[in-house]
Amino acid sequence: MQDAKQRLSELLRRAAAEGPQFVTKHGEEVAVVLDIADYRRLAGGGEAVDFKLVLSGEQHHPEYGEALADVLEEIAAERAEDLPRDVVEVSG
């Protein structure tokens, strides 16, 4: 039983680190073990993404992750340097 637990732990670790892991029985693929994030992406379910929270950095986007965070930080940094413009009244 201990050997089975160790093998399962290794299988789960590899699925998270390396991607889907195929399980064979007598040389034939019978199952696949996926990381939960991969499963949710493929199933189209999972946590709903609130765009406002992603933009504010309060919620992680499951598909774009850190790349999105980096782009948003760059946009915010550029915007912070742009001061508001004076409002000019135009009478017509």
N, C-alpha and C positions, 0 to 999 in steps of 0.2 A: 504494500500500500504506500509506503514511504517513497519508493521509487516512482510510482505513478504520480504522486504529488510533486516530486521534483521535476519530472518530465513535463507536467502540465505547467508549472511555474516557468520553466525554460521556454516552452511553446508560447505562452502569453508574452513573455519578455521579447521574444523574437518577432512576434506579430506587431508589437508596438514599435520596435526599433527598425525592423526590416520590411514590414508589410505583410500581406496575407501569407499564411502558412498552411500548406496542404497536408491533410492527414490521409494516409494510405492504409489499406487492408489487403494483404496478399498482393501487394504491388499495384493495386487499383485505387485511384483517388476516390475517397468516399465523403470527405468533408473539408471545410476550409475554416481556419480561425482568423478573424479580422480584428484589428484594433477598433474600439467602439466608435471613434471619430470617423474611420473609413466606412464602417457599417452605416452610420447615420447619414453620411454624405451620399452613399449609394442608395439608401432607402428613401432619401428625400425628407426624412423626418428630423427629429432632434429638436434642439432648442431653437425657438424662434429668434431671429436677429432683429433687434430694434435699431434702426439706422441712426437715430439720435444718440443712443447710448454708445454705439460703435464710434461715432464721430467724437464724442466727448471722452472716449477712452475708458468708459466704465464697463463696456462689454467687449469680449474678444470675438472677432468674426471667425467662424470655424473654417471657412474656405481660404481666406486671404491672410489671416493671422498677422504675423509681425510685419509683413510687407506693407499691409494697409496701414498699420500703426506708424511705420516710418514715413510713408507718404503724407499722412495727416499731420505729423509733427512738422514736416518740411513746409506744408501749406500754412500751418498756424504760425510758424516762425516768420515766413515771408509776410504774412498779413499783419503781424504785430508791428512791423516797421512802417507800415503804410498808415499815415495819419489821416484823420477825417478831413474832408475838404470843406472850405467855407461855402456856406449856402448863399447864393445870390438871388435876390428877388427880381423877377422880370415882370414888368407890368405890360399889359397888352391891350 
